[in-house]
Every structure is written in structure tokens, then in C-alpha cells.
């Protein structure tokens, strides 16, 4: 029996991230998603939007068809 898993190289938030601390966020995604840990990845609101910054994913947990992600925003792109 197989399990569907998505392998991702950028973090798409759709504006659903929740701030835990200063630069620490949590995001809940439907399905089982796999991301690289401890290296910077682009953060985008949608797949087509410009990168809003980069983050280091610190923790991933899978439970009941959901992926729970904790990441630290390490750089923020500003329009200036």
C-alpha cells in the first residue's frame, strides 16, 4: 500500500501561517508534504507570486493526513 507524498523545494503559505514568536512561524498543510530541513528555502504566498523571503524549516510532523511545519524566517524581501 502506498502513501502519497509531495516533495517541495519552496514554502507556499497562502497567508495561512501563524506567528509563534518573533521570526518563528507554524503552518498547517493538507496532505503529506516533505521539505528540506535546516537549509534556506523560498517563502511565497502563492506559487506564482514573488518570493517574500527565505526560511529555515526546523520541524515537520505528519498526522491524520496533515503536515505541520515550524519554520524560522531568516530574510524578508521588501519592495524598497
ChimeraX commands (.cxc) that place a marker at each C-alpha (Angstrom):
marker #1 position 0.00,0.00,0.00 radius 0.5
marker #1 position 1.42,3.37,-1.00 radius 0.5
marker #1 position 1.26,6.77,0.65 radius 0.5
marker #1 position 1.10,9.96,-1.46 radius 0.5
marker #1 position 3.89,12.39,-0.55 radius 0.5
marker #1 position 4.70,15.76,-2.14 radius 0.5
marker #1 position 8.36,16.80,-2.29 radius 0.5
marker #1 position 8.66,20.60,-2.09 radius 0.5
marker #1 position 11.57,22.99,-2.53 radius 0.5
marker #1 position 9.72,26.21,-1.63 radius 0.5
marker #1 position 7.25,27.05,1.10 radius 0.5
marker #1 position 3.84,28.23,-0.18 radius 0.5
marker #1 position 1.83,29.76,2.69 radius 0.5
marker #1 position -1.40,31.06,1.08 radius 0.5
marker #1 position -1.37,33.52,4.01 radius 0.5
marker #1 position -2.24,30.75,6.50 radius 0.5
marker #1 position 0.93,30.86,8.61 radius 0.5
marker #1 position 0.68,31.64,12.32 radius 0.5
marker #1 position 3.35,33.56,14.21 radius 0.5
marker #1 position 4.65,31.70,17.28 radius 0.5
marker #1 position 7.42,34.13,18.25 radius 0.5
marker #1 position 9.34,36.98,16.62 radius 0.5
marker #1 position 10.52,35.17,13.45 radius 0.5
marker #1 position 9.12,31.71,14.21 radius 0.5
marker #1 position 6.01,30.54,12.35 radius 0.5
marker #1 position 3.84,27.45,12.08 radius 0.5
marker #1 position 1.95,26.31,9.01 radius 0.5
marker #1 position -0.54,23.51,8.53 radius 0.5
marker #1 position -0.88,21.93,5.06 radius 0.5
marker #1 position -3.30,19.31,3.78 radius 0.5
marker #1 position -1.66,16.03,2.77 radius 0.5
marker #1 position 1.80,14.69,3.44 radius 0.5
marker #1 position 4.48,17.15,2.33 radius 0.5
marker #1 position 8.24,16.75,2.55 radius 0.5
marker #1 position 10.63,19.72,2.75 radius 0.5
marker #1 position 14.39,20.08,3.22 radius 0.5
marker #1 position 15.35,20.79,6.83 radius 0.5
marker #1 position 17.96,23.23,8.13 radius 0.5
marker #1 position 18.66,24.95,4.78 radius 0.5
marker #1 position 17.05,28.16,3.46 radius 0.5
marker #1 position 14.03,27.78,1.15 radius 0.5
marker #1 position 11.98,30.49,-0.56 radius 0.5
marker #1 position 8.73,31.58,1.10 radius 0.5
marker #1 position 5.89,32.63,-1.21 radius 0.5
marker #1 position 2.25,33.44,-0.66 radius 0.5
marker #1 position 1.29,31.61,-3.89 radius 0.5
marker #1 position 3.35,29.59,-6.33 radius 0.5
marker #1 position 3.13,32.39,-8.93 radius 0.5
marker #1 position 3.95,35.27,-6.57 radius 0.5
marker #1 position 7.39,36.74,-5.93 radius 0.5
marker #1 position 9.38,35.33,-3.03 radius 0.5
marker #1 position 8.59,37.24,0.15 radius 0.5
marker #1 position 11.73,35.97,1.88 radius 0.5
marker #1 position 13.54,32.82,2.90 radius 0.5
marker #1 position 13.05,30.48,5.82 radius 0.5
marker #1 position 14.75,27.57,7.51 radius 0.5
marker #1 position 12.34,24.74,8.27 radius 0.5
marker #1 position 13.09,23.39,11.72 radius 0.5
marker #1 position 10.42,20.75,12.23 radius 0.5
marker #1 position 7.96,18.73,10.15 radius 0.5
marker #1 position 5.29,16.44,11.60 radius 0.5
marker #1 position 2.73,14.28,9.79 radius 0.5
marker #1 position -0.57,13.39,11.41 radius 0.5
marker #1 position -4.01,12.36,10.11 radius 0.5
marker #1 position -3.40,13.46,6.53 radius 0.5
marker #1 position -1.86,16.82,7.52 radius 0.5
marker #1 position 1.66,18.24,7.55 radius 0.5
marker #1 position 2.64,20.57,10.40 radius 0.5
marker #1 position 5.64,22.81,9.69 radius 0.5
marker #1 position 7.62,25.04,12.04 radius 0.5
marker #1 position 9.99,27.47,10.34 radius 0.5
marker #1 position 12.13,30.48,11.10 radius 0.5
marker #1 position 12.01,33.43,8.70 radius 0.5
marker #1 position 15.67,34.30,8.13 radius 0.5
marker #1 position 15.31,37.02,5.49 radius 0.5
marker #1 position 12.50,39.24,4.27 radius 0.5
marker #1 position 12.33,40.78,0.80 radius 0.5
marker #1 position 10.98,44.32,0.85 radius 0.5
marker #1 position 9.67,46.29,-2.13 radius 0.5
marker #1 position 12.10,49.22,-1.49 radius 0.5
marker link #1:1,2 radius 0.2
marker link #1:2,3 radius 0.2
marker link #1:3,4 radius 0.2
marker link #1:4,5 radius 0.2
marker link #1:5,6 radius 0.2
marker link #1:6,7 radius 0.2
marker link #1:7,8 radius 0.2
marker link #1:8,9 radius 0.2
marker link #1:9,10 radius 0.2
marker link #1:10,11 radius 0.2
marker link #1:11,12 radius 0.2
marker link #1:12,13 radius 0.2
marker link #1:13,14 radius 0.2
marker link #1:14,15 radius 0.2
marker link #1:15,16 radius 0.2
marker link #1:16,17 radius 0.2
marker link #1:17,18 radius 0.2
marker link #1:18,19 radius 0.2
marker link #1:19,20 radius 0.2
marker link #1:20,21 radius 0.2
marker link #1:21,22 radius 0.2
marker link #1:22,23 radius 0.2
marker link #1:23,24 radius 0.2
marker link #1:24,25 radius 0.2
marker link #1:25,26 radius 0.2
marker link #1:26,27 radius 0.2
marker link #1:27,28 radius 0.2
marker link #1:28,29 radius 0.2
marker link #1:29,30 radius 0.2
marker link #1:30,31 radius 0.2
marker link #1:31,32 radius 0.2
marker link #1:32,33 radius 0.2
marker link #1:33,34 radius 0.2
marker link #1:34,35 radius 0.2
marker link #1:35,36 radius 0.2
marker link #1:36,37 radius 0.2
marker link #1:37,38 radius 0.2
marker link #1:38,39 radius 0.2
marker link #1:39,40 radius 0.2
marker link #1:40,41 radius 0.2
marker link #1:41,42 radius 0.2
marker link #1:42,43 radius 0.2
marker link #1:43,44 radius 0.2
marker link #1:44,45 radius 0.2
marker link #1:45,46 radius 0.2
marker link #1:46,47 radius 0.2
marker link #1:47,48 radius 0.2
marker link #1:48,49 radius 0.2
marker link #1:49,50 radius 0.2
marker link #1:50,51 radius 0.2
marker link #1:51,52 radius 0.2
marker link #1:52,53 radius 0.2
marker link #1:53,54 radius 0.2
marker link #1:54,55 radius 0.2
marker link #1:55,56 radius 0.2
marker link #1:56,57 radius 0.2
marker link #1:57,58 radius 0.2
marker link #1:58,59 radius 0.2
marker link #1:59,60 radius 0.2
marker link #1:60,61 radius 0.2
marker link #1:61,62 radius 0.2
marker link #1:62,63 radius 0.2
marker link #1:63,64 radius 0.2
marker link #1:64,65 radius 0.2
marker link #1:65,66 radius 0.2
marker link #1:66,67 radius 0.2
marker link #1:67,68 radius 0.2
marker link #1:68,69 radius 0.2
marker link #1:69,70 radius 0.2
marker link #1:70,71 radius 0.2
marker link #1:71,72 radius 0.2
marker link #1:72,73 radius 0.2
marker link #1:73,74 radius 0.2
marker link #1:74,75 radius 0.2
marker link #1:75,76 radius 0.2
marker link #1:76,77 radius 0.2
marker link #1:77,78 radius 0.2
marker link #1:78,79 radius 0.2
marker link #1:79,80 radius 0.2
view
